[in-house]
Amino acid sequence: EVQLVQSGGGLVQPGGSRRLSCEASGFTLGLFWVTWVRQGPGKGLEWVATIKQDGSEKYYVDSVKGRFTISRDNAKNSVYLQMNSLRVEDTGVYYCARERPLAPYDYWGQGTLVTVSS
Amino acid sequence: DIQTTQSPSVVSASVGDTITMTCRTSQAVSNYLAWFQQKPGTVPKRLIYISSSLQSGVPSRFSGSGSGTEFTLTITNLQPEDFATYYCLQHASYPRTFGQGTKVDLK
């Protein structure tokens, strides 16, 4: 069964850091681009970052550039989102999703809640 | 950056109705436009990709059309399980942008 299993959410203070993980099972994650999407409380979906299969290309939304880093370890079938200098407005549910050319986000992780609060 | 705008924000409808929602992009995106359905507390689900290709397993009452800057999602014979929020996504360029969502609720 194709699955993306996420971990790493939780409560963090403003200015703090958190690393989210997204591990694939049932398929080889290294064959896919992977994206992180977030959703603030009561808000819509927001694209956050995307990484190419070999990690050679990475893209970020402006609001997280310089603070968040997307990376991957294909040997572990996993993708990560390192979040530094967290702000209250980064609070939300973070989803990972796999992507193929012309066919984005057919499978999603279960989502993980990150709460940035003092 | 490409702006992606959905309308209307809310559609009030009844079971059996046919409804249409629109997604407009500020620049042409060819047919690189997908639609997702999300119910409260659940993971988004892809319905349509490349503007009009139906995701496997999605009922045929869902259909998408459009190219360039204007796209539509139509749901015919609305079913109780279709009451949800729908998002479009342009994936022609980075940053990817979602529309703000169209909520379908019960009239």
Interface residues (C-beta under 8 A of the other chain):
Chain A: T35 V37 G44 L45 E46 W47 T50 Y59 Y60 V61 D62 Y95 E99 L102 A103 P104 Y105 D106 W108 G109 Q110 G111
Chain B: Y32 A34 F36 Q38 V43 P44 R46 Y49 I50 Q55 T85 Y87 L89 H91 Y94 P95 R96 T97 F98 G99 Q100 G101
